[in-house]
Structure formats: C-alpha cells, structure tokens
Amino acid sequence: MSGPRRHPAWLRHLPNVLSGGRALAVPVLAALAIAGRETAFTWVLVPALLSDIVDGLIARVFHLESRLGAMLDSVADTLMLFVSLYGIWVFHPYVILEHPWLCGAAVGLWALEDVLALLRYGRLSSFHTYLSKVVANLLGFFIGWLFLFGFEPWLFYLACGSSILASLEEIALLRALPAWRADVKGLWWVLRQRGRP
C-alpha cells in the first residue's frame, strides 16, 4: 500500500517563492514611485497583488501550509500594504487627502496590530483569519482597480471598513491567544474552542 502522494519540489516551494517575490517587489515599487513612473509602478504592482491570491490558493488546495509560509506571507503582505499606500500618496493623493480619518483608522489599526503582535510573540501574528483573507482580496482589488481604472468609492469604503473590522478582530485574538499560532479561523472559533470542556 503506497503512502500519501508527495508533490513535486517546485510545487511544494511555489507558495513561498511567490511570497518572497512579492516582498522583493517592494523596493522596486518604492523606486518607481520615487521616480514618478506610474505606468511601470502599476505593471509591477498588479501582478504582485495577484500573487497574494495565488500563493494562498495553491497552499490551501495542495495542503502546503507551513509556519515559514505563514510568516513569509505576513511580512510580504505588510510590506506590500505600505508600499501600495506610498504609491497611492504619490500618484493618487486625493484618495488619502479626501478621506483622512478612514484611511488613518484602517492603516493605523493594521500597524497597531503588527506592533502588538511583535511585542506579544516576537513576530507578526500570521492569523490569516477568514475575515483577513477577504480583506486582503478586497484591498488588493481596490488598489489594483485604482491604478488601472481609477477611484471607485463603494469599493474604497468596503475595503477600508472591512479592514478596520479585521484588525479589531486580530487585536482581540492577540489577547485570546497567549502563544503564536498561524492560520486561525477567527475570534468566534477560538472562543468556542476555549469554552469546550
């Protein structure tokens, strides 16, 4: 009787390669933004945002999740968020200038959760809750749409509002989970599990 099927090496490493590539795209994007090259910035940014969807999908479908992958994905996501924000500030500053409180709340809570996770666990949280996965896709879709087609208000409000909720949930998870854990479904599942005898 044969054991479980092993995936080829290239497939096993593909999610981490995509996350690493996304992190490596960050200095390129920063340099393009500084140089004021919006078209080039867009054509590097959009594939990088799409890679976030692809690497997670591959990891889940082929059961390739790992602690390293979770941490690498979180680092890449955080770096991409901030370089994307810098690009928005350079090329589409009206988005931030016309919505300072909403942008500030969304980014501030994201950054606060990162800082609190570093203080509590010594690393980024990597919870990857259901809500945070939805938010990552919404933010990526909004940012990609902004650079390709222009500002879409309803998508902006949906992405920022859900980002605030996801950050609040993750801050609550930091309190609920004394030890670092990756790929947590969400606060409701953690509290339900803790309530079991």
Steps between C-alpha positions, in 0.01 A plus 500: 500500500652828393532800733360848443593652167790744518479814292793592274759728658416797278136488613586459869713814490282706265288679768812615685670604175196713412496660846873565479460649154230730632732619776782555248266708283464754783832688448437500124157653555642757742766601247240531222278715721792726592583533129136587424456215252135409553459268201799287598387510865157369397638212293719383787231560765210312339683165454639533853148547638374203296782284636354541849181328384686231306747398771227457760281306258784262407592446865141415596411286199816287521525509883836676494443732797802543727621723783766649272244561228260670741773730634638580155152577370430735792827689451440532125141617556606768748777629274266502200236693694739778589663528156151502345400782733813689402409451135147627566646804678731573205264432210148535647539720811136614488394155626679564830448877516124471451460208746765560770307353795397181324845444350664583832277259693555214253877541477544592866318192628692276256830647626388480865417130463845438349674683786294321766572163336874572499484593868294191593655232276820653367365463145205604285180320594429307175145420618365498144142504626212457259426873530861603442513286184189675369653838589830419326309423182281810531796730564696344216202534268443864601866595457530317168177658374616845612820480299345335196163674473470773766335558836185299582340642821285200602798266466715737705247518785447124496873425506580752776200409715569127484871565566414682821279210615769245415767692693273529804437124486873429480573732794243303700668176388833627633340515843325164464805303379801509735721303255559568129274306266467524124185461291233564764147498362384792712416625847167316518668163435775567757252599772278202416798264526605651833145453634501125437557273803 
